[in-house]
């Protein structure tokens, strides 16, 4: 097992030596192109850093505007009148509402005539003549 | 008393740090750090890419793309994370290039007489600049050994090639290699052991 490890180590070391030698012997043209690529990358990183806030601030402003607009648009409209809402829990206001409504008064008058007619005809509520 | 005395010094440090940051010194330091990192990996990354795609210009494009991607997307990450990220991007580039090349060769195979665009490459004048490298005999010997290594490596499955290149040639540890390859540390160990075993058999004792 140890012998195998030694042989693997030998292969590993030799491969590394050969690879390092090939890296060292790269031609000038390749080395120059790699350096140029590196400078471009470093420059791109600086540009990305400096322009990041210029990109995000307008984007955040647009996003905030859209959120506000959607919030306003989505808010349900109040269809009930304030008087109706207030009257729902207050019996006194029912009368006011009825008095304000002309049709409701007609109904009250009609109902009185109906009860008078019932009294005259002598028919009780169960339907038998009295 | 001592704690009171240290307060102004701490405050001064904070102010100095803020001032340095305002003056843009921190980004400058980051740029220097990134430049140092890329300078340290660019040549071996190029050789690894060249071994994988067997084309100098494609390898240069792949390394350039990996540098740009790392700088733009991960330039602000801690520098300790750069190496595995860079090699992960590099190997993605290698795989893309190999895929494109396969498609291109299939397409050109349909039209006999057509040549791949590599044949039309214009020579870069920089290639004619004199080298200050090792002497020619050393270069020939190293070149022959490298050719044998390249040939043996090319015969390995892709994942074994990747594990061997990162662990042995680039000298990354198991955890970094696992991050770069996007697999578990156990898989890295298996791929690396198999690669080493096969290379040992193929290259022999005297290599």
Contacts between the chains, C-beta under 8 A, distances in Angstrom:
chain1	res1	chain2	res2	distance
A	7	B	200	6.0
A	7	B	205	8.0
A	8	B	196	5.1
A	8	B	197	7.5
A	8	B	200	6.3
A	11	B	196	6.2
A	11	B	199	5.8
A	11	B	200	4.7
A	11	B	203	6.6
A	11	B	207	7.8
A	12	B	168	5.3
A	12	B	196	6.4
A	14	B	145	7.9
A	14	B	203	7.8
A	14	B	207	6.3
A	15	B	149	5.8
A	15	B	164	7.8
A	15	B	168	5.7
A	15	B	169	6.7
A	15	B	199	7.0
A	16	B	168	6.0
A	16	B	169	6.4
A	16	B	171	7.6
A	18	B	142	6.4
A	18	B	145	4.4
A	18	B	146	5.2
A	18	B	149	5.4
A	19	B	44	7.4
A	19	B	47	6.7
A	19	B	146	7.2
A	19	B	149	7.1
A	19	B	169	4.6
A	21	B	134	7.5
A	21	B	138	7.8
A	21	B	142	3.9
A	21	B	145	7.8
A	21	B	146	7.2
A	22	B	47	5.7
A	22	B	142	6.2
A	22	B	143	7.4
A	22	B	146	4.5
A	23	B	43	4.7
A	23	B	44	5.2
A	23	B	47	5.3
A	24	B	133	6.6
A	24	B	134	6.9
A	25	B	131	7.9
A	25	B	133	4.7
A	25	B	134	5.9
A	25	B	139	5.4
A	25	B	142	6.3
A	25	B	143	7.7
A	26	B	43	5.7
A	26	B	46	7.1
A	26	B	47	7.4
A	26	B	133	7.6
A	27	B	127	6.2
A	27	B	131	5.7
A	27	B	133	7.8
A	28	B	126	6.5
A	28	B	127	7.6
A	28	B	129	4.2
A	28	B	130	7.1
A	28	B	131	5.3
A	28	B	132	7.7
A	29	B	124	5.3
A	29	B	126	3.8
A	29	B	127	3.5
A	29	B	128	7.6
A	29	B	129	6.4
A	30	B	46	6.7
A	30	B	56	7.0
A	30	B	60	7.0
A	30	B	127	7.8
A	31	B	43	7.2
A	32	B	126	5.0
A	32	B	129	7.5
A	33	B	60	5.5
A	33	B	64	8.0
A	33	B	124	7.4
A	33	B	126	7.0
A	34	B	42	4.5
A	34	B	43	6.5
A	34	B	46	6.0
A	34	B	60	7.3
A	34	B	63	6.6
A	35	B	39	7.9
A	35	B	42	7.7
A	37	B	42	7.4
A	37	B	60	7.4
A	37	B	63	6.5
A	37	B	64	3.9
A	37	B	67	5.5
A	37	B	68	7.8
A	38	B	35	6.5
A	38	B	38	4.5
A	38	B	39	6.2
A	38	B	42	5.9
A	38	B	67	6.0
A	39	B	35	7.9
A	40	B	64	7.4
A	40	B	67	7.6
A	40	B	68	6.8
A	41	B	34	7.5
A	41	B	38	6.2
A	41	B	64	7.7
A	41	B	67	3.8
A	41	B	68	5.0
A	41	B	70	7.1
A	41	B	71	4.0
A	42	B	31	5.3
A	42	B	34	5.4
A	42	B	35	4.9
A	42	B	38	7.1
A	42	B	71	6.4
A	44	B	68	5.7
A	44	B	71	5.0
A	44	B	72	5.5
A	45	B	30	7.4
A	45	B	31	6.5
A	45	B	34	5.7
A	45	B	71	3.7
A	45	B	72	6.6
A	45	B	75	3.7
A	46	B	27	6.3
A	46	B	31	5.5
A	48	B	71	7.4
A	48	B	72	5.2
A	48	B	75	6.5
A	49	B	27	5.2
A	49	B	30	7.4
A	49	B	75	7.0
A	49	B	76	7.0
A	50	B	27	7.4
